Amino acid sequence: MEVWFNPSCSKCRIARDQLDEAGVEYTLRRYLDQPPTEAELRAALAALGREPWDITRTSDPLARELGVRELPRDRDTWIRLLVAHPKLIQRPIVLSDDGRAWVARDDETLREITAG
C-alpha cells in the first residue's frame, strides 16, 4: 500500500496514525518531493474511479492564481496541471496493491481501508 503524503497536512497525519494503529503496512510517498508521473496519476485516477478535477484542491491559493476553476474539463490538461503542480492534488491518496484506491480524508474511508 502506498500513501501519497504531505507531512504538513493534518488529514495525512491522521491517516498515517490510523493506519499505524490498525497495523496496516504501507509506504509513505512524499508526493511533493516525488511527484507522480502522468502514468502514475492516470493509474491512480482509474483506481479511484475519478477525474482529475475531482481530486484537485481548487480552493488552494495556487489554484486561484492559475485560474484552475476556469479551465475546460479536458482530462489531459488537468492531468498535466497536477503533474506540474502536485500541491494541488487532494490528499492523502491511498493506493492498495490490489488496485483499490481512496482519497482518505474522513474516518469512514479510513475504516474501510483498515478493515482490509
C-alpha positions as CSV (number, residue, x, y, z in Angstrom):
1,M,0.0,0.0,0.0
2,E,1.2,3.5,-0.9
3,V,0.1,6.7,0.8
4,W,0.6,10.0,-1.1
5,F,1.6,12.0,1.9
6,N,2.3,15.6,2.8
7,P,3.7,15.9,6.4
8,S,2.3,19.4,6.9
9,C,-1.3,18.2,6.2
10,S,-3.3,17.2,9.2
11,K,-5.5,14.8,7.2
12,C,-2.4,13.0,6.1
13,R,-1.0,12.7,9.6
14,I,-4.4,11.4,10.9
15,A,-4.5,8.8,8.1
16,R,-0.9,7.7,8.9
17,D,-1.7,7.4,12.6
18,Q,-4.9,5.4,11.9
19,L,-3.1,3.1,9.5
20,D,-0.4,2.6,12.2
21,E,-2.9,1.9,14.9
22,A,-4.6,-0.7,12.6
23,G,-1.2,-2.4,11.8
24,V,-1.6,-1.7,8.1
25,E,1.7,-2.0,6.1
26,Y,2.3,0.9,3.8
27,T,4.9,3.2,2.3
28,L,4.7,6.9,2.6
29,R,5.4,8.8,-0.6
30,R,6.0,12.4,-0.1
31,Y,4.4,13.3,-3.3
32,L,5.6,16.9,-3.2
33,D,9.2,15.6,-3.2
34,Q,8.4,12.7,-5.5
35,P,5.5,13.9,-7.7
36,P,3.6,11.3,-9.6
37,T,4.2,10.9,-13.3
38,E,1.4,11.3,-15.8
39,A,1.2,7.5,-16.0
40,E,1.0,7.1,-12.2
41,L,-1.6,9.8,-11.9
42,R,-3.7,8.2,-14.7
43,A,-3.4,4.8,-12.8
44,A,-4.5,6.4,-9.5
45,L,-7.4,8.1,-11.2
46,A,-8.5,4.8,-12.8
47,A,-8.3,3.1,-9.4
48,L,-10.2,5.9,-7.7
49,G,-12.8,6.0,-10.5
50,R,-12.5,9.8,-10.6
51,E,-11.5,12.6,-13.0
52,P,-8.5,14.8,-12.3
53,W,-10.8,17.8,-11.4
54,D,-12.4,15.6,-8.7
55,I,-9.0,15.4,-6.8
56,T,-7.9,18.9,-7.4
57,R,-7.7,21.4,-4.5
58,T,-9.4,24.2,-6.4
59,S,-9.6,26.4,-3.3
60,D,-5.8,26.4,-2.8
61,P,-4.2,29.9,-3.4
62,L,-2.1,28.4,-6.2
63,A,-5.2,27.1,-7.9
64,R,-6.8,30.5,-7.8
65,E,-3.5,32.1,-9.1
66,L,-3.5,29.6,-12.0
67,G,-7.2,30.1,-12.8
68,V,-7.9,26.4,-12.3
69,R,-11.7,26.8,-11.9
70,E,-11.9,28.4,-15.3
71,L,-10.1,25.6,-17.1
72,P,-12.1,23.5,-19.6
73,R,-12.8,20.0,-18.3
74,D,-10.2,18.4,-20.6
75,R,-8.7,15.4,-18.8
76,D,-5.2,15.7,-20.4
77,T,-4.9,19.4,-19.5
78,W,-5.9,18.7,-15.9
79,I,-3.5,15.7,-15.5
80,R,-0.6,17.8,-16.9
81,L,-1.6,20.6,-14.4
82,L,-1.5,18.2,-11.4
83,V,1.8,16.6,-12.5
84,A,3.3,20.1,-12.8
85,H,1.8,21.3,-9.5
86,P,1.4,18.3,-7.2
87,K,0.5,20.6,-4.4
88,L,-3.0,20.8,-6.0
89,I,-3.6,17.1,-5.6
90,Q,-6.1,16.3,-2.8
91,R,-4.5,14.3,0.0
92,P,-3.9,11.8,1.3
93,I,-4.4,9.3,-1.5
94,V,-4.1,5.7,-0.5
95,L,-3.3,3.1,-3.3
96,S,-3.6,-0.5,-2.4
97,D,-1.6,-3.3,-4.0
98,D,-4.8,-4.9,-5.3
99,G,-5.8,-1.9,-7.4
100,R,-8.2,-0.1,-5.0
101,A,-7.7,3.5,-4.1
102,W,-9.1,6.1,-1.8
103,V,-8.9,9.8,-1.0
104,A,-8.7,9.2,2.7
105,R,-9.9,12.4,4.2
106,D,-12.5,11.1,6.6
107,D,-12.9,8.5,9.3
108,E,-15.4,6.3,7.3
109,T,-12.9,6.0,4.4
110,L,-10.1,5.2,6.8
111,R,-12.2,2.5,8.5
112,E,-12.8,1.0,5.0
113,I,-9.1,0.9,4.3
114,T,-8.1,-0.5,7.7
115,A,-10.8,-3.2,7.5
116,G,-8.9,-4.7,4.6
